Amino acid sequence: MLTSRVVRAGLVLPWLVLYGYLLWRTVQRAPGKRLASRVESLLHVREPALFLDSARAVVFASWLFCIPDPSSLKETLARDLPIASPIGIFGFLPMSSVPLWTVDVATWSYRVAIVLGILGFFVRSGALVAAVSHIFLWSLQFSFGYSVHNHVVPMILLALALSPVASPTIVQYFRARSAGTPLAEVGSYPAYVVESVRFALVAVYVQAGLEKLVHSGLRYFNGVTLQTHFLWGLERITPAANWPLWFLGAAAVVTVAWECSFGFAHYHPRARLYLTVSALIFHEIVRRGMSIDPFGFLEAGVLFFIPPAELPLLWKGKGAPRTTPDSPPPLRRPLLAGVLVLCLLQWAPFFVRRGVYPFLSFSLFSGSYSGGEIQPRMAKIHYRVSPTSPWVQVDETKTLAMHTIAFSEFLTSRYASFYFEHLSLPHYAQRFAHEDHREEHCQWLLSQVRQHLTDQATSLSVTLDYYVVGNTEQHRVSLYECNLPAP
């Protein structure tokens, strides 16, 4: 009942209607007698470039290293990983077909393009290069690693690449300051370019909230769900799992409402200030409590809502001044169509799939629990050098060049489904539930331990730390063991 289609639709549709109404009201307020003329007048509105540029410089500086470590990535690519789950184009192309030198080319292309973007040189072409490089590198990393909303970076970069006007350079701003010219007069962007950049960020938050409603319905607010999510995190956040269930349920309601309401940032300047500050606090809690560090690029990206040059205005409840030129230049319709397609691309998948974020991500935090399910926490491998020696835990990051959480999820999907009946798995991992290659994977893991850690290893064990949903006591079980084949 709590997760029926009627209930889920009843939770989601009001938000969609609300945002449709806000958009309609914005169009209705624009000058013009017909809908087409009002839309066109909105597209001609311009905003001083200073505001977007001040945010871009700060965000790009933080994004400079928001790519996989090239050395680690090349080390991973150099191995044949049968437990990997290739993403995107690499689901069709063998990983071994990717030359290692392409990693360095993409890495430096991204970094150079981002630095040029900070300075305002070749922003559009550089943003395109950075977006393609980012997609390539993270697609490789996702095949072995961990994904949370990384799509927002190339989406913002592509929005900047589709700007119909070039960006002022840092040299032009310095010259204007020397000449006593107001910096806001150095250049301007169509307002829709600014909004398309912010749209990518809004989509992440609003989709995250609606995703919980679509996937879980009212059951997301039963308290047990948030309790289980806290148990999945680090020890810093796990004590929160012992809070009263009614409080955890109320916290879930507040969280989802906050995520779904993030679209208000498009319509109310003061809301941008409050939502951005709350987003920064939220991400720091998630980073410090649950160790989801990839949110760093998203945390930096929300600064596009509060550009440094616009902060004094936002504090007064105002936004950057926007005007319509007396003789506006003709609209560059191919670029405008590209921006529209880009925005639709970020939302179209929301309506055609279940429980999986639209771009290279997973549904762990949109799922819900009723009690009794097995919630994996961390899967590990251990080795020993003789039948009587103690088991020694393996550091998969150093030994296998794989992300800890991704490695845990892959092991869980290959082994735990044969041990537990009611097992909670990320959606993308469920397809492995009936493929029994446990011995093959175990022997491969043992060979990797012998090759990269110690050639004395003779046995390997796959263990899992887990919780039974509704109970905060952690359990451990040995899922599988294998021994070095006799010579």
C-alpha positions in Angstrom: 0.0 0.0 0.0 2.7 2.5 1.0 4.6 1.8 -2.3 1.7 1.5 -4.7 1.7 3.3 -8.0 -1.1 5.5 -6.9 0.8 6.6 -3.8 4.0 7.2 -5.6 2.3 9.2 -8.4 0.4 11.2 -5.7 3.7 12.2 -4.1 5.6 13.1 -7.3 2.9 14.8 -9.5 2.4 17.8 -7.1 6.0 18.7 -7.4 6.0 18.5 -11.2 2.8 20.5 -11.3 4.3 23.1 -9.0 7.4 23.6 -11.1 5.2 23.7 -14.2 3.2 26.5 -12.6 6.3 28.5 -11.7 7.6 28.2 -15.2 4.2 29.2 -16.7 4.0 32.2 -14.3 7.5 33.3 -15.4 6.5 33.2 -19.0 3.2 35.0 -18.4 5.1 37.9 -16.7 7.3 38.4 -19.8 6.4 41.2 -22.2 4.5 40.1 -25.3 1.0 39.4 -26.5 1.5 35.7 -27.5 3.2 32.8 -25.9 5.9 32.7 -28.6 6.7 36.4 -28.2 6.9 36.1 -24.5 9.3 33.2 -24.7 11.4 35.0 -27.2 11.6 38.1 -25.0 12.9 35.9 -22.1 15.5 34.5 -24.4 16.8 38.0 -25.2 17.2 38.9 -21.5 20.9 39.3 -20.6 22.9 39.3 -17.4 26.4 40.9 -16.8 29.1 38.3 -17.3 30.8 39.3 -14.1 28.5 37.2 -11.9 28.7 33.9 -13.8 32.5 34.4 -14.4 33.2 35.0 -10.7 31.5 31.7 -9.9 33.1 29.9 -12.8 36.6 30.8 -11.6 36.0 29.4 -8.1 34.2 26.3 -9.2 36.7 25.5 -12.0 39.5 25.9 -9.5 37.9 23.3 -7.2 37.2 21.0 -10.2 40.8 21.0 -11.4 41.5 17.7 -9.8 37.9 16.2 -9.9 39.1 13.4 -12.1 40.4 9.9 -11.4 44.0 9.6 -10.4 45.7 8.7 -13.7 48.3 6.4 -12.2 45.7 4.4 -10.3 43.4 4.3 -13.3 46.2 3.0 -15.6 47.1 0.4 -13.1 43.5 -0.8 -13.0 43.2 -0.8 -16.8 46.4 -2.8 -17.1 44.7 -5.7 -15.3 42.0 -8.1 -16.5 39.3 -7.7 -13.9 36.6 -10.3 -14.3 34.6 -8.9 -11.5 34.4 -5.4 -13.1 31.1 -4.1 -14.5 31.8 -1.9 -17.5 29.7 1.3 -17.9 28.5 3.1 -21.0 30.5 2.5 -24.2 32.8 0.2 -22.2 29.9 -2.3 -21.9 30.5 -3.0 -25.6 34.2 -2.4 -26.0 36.7 -4.5 -24.1 38.6 -2.6 -21.5 41.9 -4.0 -22.9 41.2 -2.0 -26.1 41.8 1.3 -24.3 45.4 2.4 -24.8 47.0 3.5 -21.5 48.3 6.7 -23.1 44.8 8.0 -23.6 44.4 8.4 -19.9 47.3 10.9 -19.8 46.0 12.7 -22.9 42.5 13.0 -21.4 43.8 14.0 -18.0 46.0 16.9 -19.3 43.4 18.0 -21.8 40.9 18.3 -19.0 43.4 20.2 -16.7 44.6 22.6 -19.4 41.0 23.4 -20.5 39.9 24.0 -16.9 42.9 26.4 -16.2 42.1 28.3 -19.4 38.4 28.5 -18.3 39.5 30.0 -14.9 41.3 32.7 -16.8 38.5 33.2 -19.3 40.4 32.0 -22.4 38.7 29.7 -24.9 35.9 29.0 -22.4 33.5 27.5 -24.9 36.0 25.2 -26.8 37.8 24.4 -23.5 34.5 23.5 -21.8 33.7 21.1 -24.7 37.2 19.4 -24.4 36.9 19.2 -20.6 33.4 17.6 -20.8 34.5 14.9 -23.3 37.7 14.2 -21.3 35.7 14.1 -18.1 33.2 11.6 -19.5 35.9 9.4 -20.9 37.9 9.3 -17.7 35.0 8.7 -15.4 33.5 6.2 -17.7 36.7 4.2 -17.3 36.7 4.8 -13.5 33.0 3.9 -13.2 33.8 0.5 -14.7 35.7 -0.3 -11.5 34.8 2.5 -9.1 32.0 4.4 -7.5 29.5 6.8 -9.0 27.5 9.6 -7.4 26.1 12.4 -9.7 29.4 12.9 -11.5 27.3 13.7 -14.6 26.7 17.2 -13.4 30.2 18.3 -14.3 30.0 17.6 -18.1 26.5 18.8 -18.2 27.5 22.2 -16.8 30.6 22.2 -19.1 28.4 21.5 -22.1 26.0 24.3 -21.1 28.9 26.7 -21.1 30.2 25.3 -24.5 26.8 26.2 -26.0 26.9 29.8 -25.0 26.3 32.0 -28.1 28.8 34.7 -26.9 32.5 34.4 -25.9 33.5 35.0 -22.3 35.5 38.0 -21.2 39.0 37.2 -20.3 40.8 38.1 -17.0 42.8 40.6 -19.0 39.6 42.5 -20.0 38.5 42.6 -16.4 41.9 44.0 -15.3 41.8 46.6 -18.1 38.3 47.7 -17.0 39.4 48.1 -13.4 42.5 50.1 -14.4 40.3 52.4 -16.6 37.7 52.8 -13.8 35.0 51.0 -15.9 32.4 49.0 -13.9 33.2 45.4 -14.2 29.6 44.6 -14.8 29.9 46.4 -18.2 32.8 44.2 -19.5 30.4 41.8 -21.1 27.1 39.9 -20.8 25.5 36.5 -21.3 22.0 35.6 -22.3 20.2 34.8 -19.0 19.3 31.4 -20.3 23.0 30.4 -20.4 23.2 31.1 -16.7 20.0 29.3 -15.9 21.1 26.2 -18.0 24.2 25.9 -15.9 22.1 26.0 -12.7 19.5 23.7 -14.2 22.1 20.9 -14.2 22.6 21.3 -10.4 18.9 21.7 -9.7 18.2 18.4 -11.6 20.6 16.5 -9.3 18.8 17.6 -6.1 15.2 17.5 -7.4 15.7 14.1 -9.1 17.3 12.7 -5.9 14.2 13.7 -3.9 11.7 12.6 -6.5 13.7 9.4 -7.0 13.0 8.4 -3.4 9.3 9.0 -3.9 9.2 7.1 -7.2 11.2 4.2 -5.9 10.0 3.9 -2.3 6.8 5.9 -1.9 5.7 6.6 1.7 7.8 3.7 3.0 10.8 5.9 2.7 9.6 7.8 5.8 9.1 4.8 8.1 12.3 5.6 10.1 13.7 2.1 9.4 14.9 3.2 6.0 17.0 6.2 7.2 18.2 4.0 10.1 19.6 1.5 7.6 21.2 4.2 5.5 23.0 5.4 8.6 24.2 1.9 9.4 25.7 1.8 5.9 27.9 4.8 6.6 31.0 5.2 8.7 31.2 4.8 12.4 30.8 8.6 12.8 27.2 8.4 11.5 26.2 5.0 12.8 25.3 6.2 16.3 22.5 8.2 14.7 20.8 4.8 13.8 19.8 4.5 17.4 17.7 7.7 17.4 13.9 7.1 17.7 12.3 5.9 14.5 9.7 8.7 14.6 12.6 11.2 14.6 14.4 9.4 11.7 11.1 9.3 9.8 10.6 13.1 10.3 14.3 13.7 9.2 13.6 11.7 6.0 10.5 13.9 5.3 12.6 17.1 5.8 15.4 15.7 3.6 13.2 14.7 0.7 11.2 18.0 0.9 14.5 20.0 0.8 15.8 18.1 -2.2 12.5 18.4 -4.1 12.3 22.2 -3.3 15.7 23.0 -4.7 14.1 24.1 -7.9 13.0 27.3 -6.1 16.5 28.5 -6.5 15.6 29.3 -10.1 12.8 31.7 -9.1 13.7 33.4 -5.8 17.1 35.1 -5.2 16.9 34.8 -1.4 16.0 31.1 -1.7 19.3 30.6 -3.6 21.2 31.9 -0.7 19.4 29.6 1.9 19.4 26.5 -0.3 23.1 26.9 -1.2 24.2 27.3 2.4 22.1 24.4 3.5 23.5 22.3 0.6 27.1 23.0 1.8 26.1 21.9 5.3 24.4 18.8 4.0 27.4 17.8 1.9 29.8 18.3 4.8 27.6 16.0 7.0 27.5 13.4 4.2 31.3 13.7 3.6 32.4 13.6 7.2 29.8 11.1 8.4 29.4 8.7 5.4 32.7 9.3 3.6 31.0 10.1 0.3 33.9 12.2 -0.9 32.9 12.4 -4.6 30.2 14.9 -3.5 33.0 17.5 -3.4 32.5 18.5 -7.0 28.8 18.9 -6.4 29.4 20.8 -3.3 31.6 23.2 -5.2 29.2 23.4 -8.1 26.4 24.8 -6.0 28.5 28.0 -5.8 27.1 28.8 -9.3 23.9 29.8 -7.3 25.9 32.3 -5.1 28.6 33.9 -7.3 31.0 35.9 -5.2 30.2 39.1 -7.1 26.5 38.6 -6.5 26.6 37.8 -2.8 26.0 41.5 -1.6 22.8 41.5 -3.8 21.6 38.1 -2.7 22.0 39.2 1.0 19.5 42.0 0.2 17.1 39.6 -1.5 18.0 40.7 -5.0 19.7 39.0 -7.9 22.1 40.1 -10.6 20.6 42.9 -12.8 19.1 41.6 -16.0 18.1 43.7 -18.9 16.8 43.4 -22.5 18.9 45.3 -25.1 17.0 47.8 -27.2 18.3 46.1 -30.3 18.9 42.5 -29.2 21.0 40.3 -31.5 19.3 37.5 -33.4 19.0 34.3 -31.5 21.4 31.6 -32.6 18.8 28.9 -32.9 21.2 25.8 -33.3 22.9 26.7 -30.0 19.6 27.4 -28.4 18.3 24.0 -29.5 21.4 22.4 -28.1 20.8 23.9 -24.7 17.1 22.7 -24.8 18.2 19.2 -25.8 20.8 19.2 -23.0 18.2 20.1 -20.4 15.8 17.5 -21.7 18.5 14.9 -21.7 19.0 15.3 -18.0 15.3 14.6 -17.3 14.0 12.3 -20.0 15.5 9.1 -18.4 13.6 9.9 -15.1 10.4 8.9 -16.7 11.5 5.7 -18.4 13.4 3.7 -15.8 12.9 2.6 -12.2 15.0 3.2 -9.2 18.2 4.2 -11.0 19.5 7.7 -11.3 19.6 8.8 -14.9 23.3 9.1 -15.4 25.9 6.6 -14.2 24.8 6.2 -10.6 23.0 3.9 -8.3 19.9 3.7 -6.2 21.3 2.9 -2.8 19.8 5.9 -1.0 16.5 6.0 -2.9 15.6 2.4 -1.8 13.5 1.7 1.3 13.2 -1.1 3.8 10.4 -2.6 5.8 12.4 -4.8 8.2 14.1 -8.2 8.0 16.1 -7.6 4.8 19.8 -8.2 4.8 21.7 -4.9 4.3 25.3 -5.5 3.3 27.8 -3.1 4.9 31.2 -4.1 3.7 32.5 -7.2 2.0 36.2 -8.0 2.3 38.7 -10.7 1.3 41.2 -12.4 3.6 44.1 -14.7 2.9 46.2 -17.1 4.9 49.5 -18.9 4.2 48.6 -22.3 5.9 45.5 -24.0 7.2 46.5 -23.1 10.8 47.7 -19.6 10.3 45.4 -16.6 11.0 43.4 -14.8 8.3 44.9 -11.5 7.1 42.6 -8.8 5.6 43.5 -7.5 2.2 43.5 -3.8 1.3 41.7 -4.0 -2.0 42.6 -0.4 -3.0 46.3 -1.1 -2.8 46.3 -4.7 -3.9 43.5 -4.7 -6.6 43.4 -1.0 -7.5 39.7 -1.0 -6.9 37.5 1.4 -4.9 36.5 0.0 -1.5 32.8 0.5 -1.8 32.6 -0.7 -5.4 34.7 -3.7 -4.5 32.3 -4.5 -1.6 29.2 -4.2 -3.8 30.7 -6.4 -6.5 31.7 -9.1 -4.0 28.3 -8.9 -2.4 26.4 -9.2 -5.7 28.5 -12.3 -6.7 28.5 -14.2 -3.4 25.9 -13.0 -0.9 22.9 -13.8 -3.1 23.7 -17.5 -2.7 23.9 -17.2 1.0 21.0 -14.9 1.9 17.4 -15.0 0.7 16.3 -11.5 1.4 19.3 -9.5 0.3 19.2 -5.8 -0.5 21.4 -5.0 -3.5 21.9 -1.9 -5.7 19.7 -2.2 -8.8 22.7 -2.5 -11.2 24.1 -5.4 -9.2 21.0 -7.6 -9.1 21.5 -9.0 -12.6 24.4 -11.1 -11.1 22.2 -12.9 -8.6 21.9 -16.1 -10.7 25.3 -16.3 -12.2 27.4 -18.7 -10.2 31.1 -18.0 -10.9 32.2 -18.0 -7.2 35.1 -20.4 -7.5 36.4 -18.7 -10.6 36.3 -15.2 -9.0 37.8 -16.6 -5.8 40.7 -18.2 -7.6 41.3 -15.0 -9.6 41.3 -13.0 -6.4 43.8 -15.4 -4.8 46.0 -15.1 -7.8 46.0 -11.3 -7.5 46.9 -11.5 -3.8 49.8 -13.9 -4.6 51.0 -11.6 -7.4 50.7 -8.2 -5.8 50.8 -8.9 -2.0 52.4 -12.2 -1.1 53.2 -15.4 -3.0 52.8 -17.3 0.3 49.0 -17.1 0.2 47.3 -20.5 -0.2 43.7 -19.8 0.8 41.3 -16.9 0.4 38.0 -16.1 2.2 35.2 -13.7 1.2 33.5 -12.2 4.3 30.6 -9.8 4.7 29.7 -7.4 7.5 25.9 -6.9 7.4 22.9 -5.7 9.3 19.4 -7.2 9.5 17.1 -4.2 8.8 15.4 -3.1 12.0 18.3 -4.2 14.1 21.4 -2.0 14.7 23.7 -4.9 15.6 26.4 -5.7 13.0 27.1 -9.3 12.0 29.9 -11.0 10.0 29.7 -14.1 7.9 32.1 -16.0 5.7 30.5 -16.3 2.3 33.1 -18.4 0.5 36.5 -19.9 0.7 38.9 -21.3 -1.8 42.3 -22.9 -1.7 45.3 -22.9 -4.1 44.8 -25.8 -6.5 47.1 -28.7 -6.0 50.1 -28.8 -8.4 
